Each structure stands twice: as C-alpha cells, then as structure tokens.
C-alpha cells in the first residue's frame, strides 16, 4: 500500500512539474523582428 501511494505522489509531482515547465516556456515573449521603413513608404509616395 505504501509503495502505491509513493508512486502516485511521484507521478503527480512529475505531471505538475511538466505542466508548470511548459507554461513558463509558452508564456515567454517571442523574438521581435524589425523592418526599417522610409518616410516615403509610410506616406505612400514611394515609387517602386
């Protein structure tokens, strides 16, 4: 009986650690990408 209870506690601990670890990774912000644009591009006066 003690062995089954210990195994259950270890199993729950592992599952919780996996869920918490996954939550931290997914909540991290993504990388930013920057694009430099000119005033002509913003105002719509740039000719291609």
Secondary structure, DSSP 8 states (H G I E B T S, - for coil): -HHHHHHHHHHHHHHHHHHHHHHHHHTS----------HHHHHT----
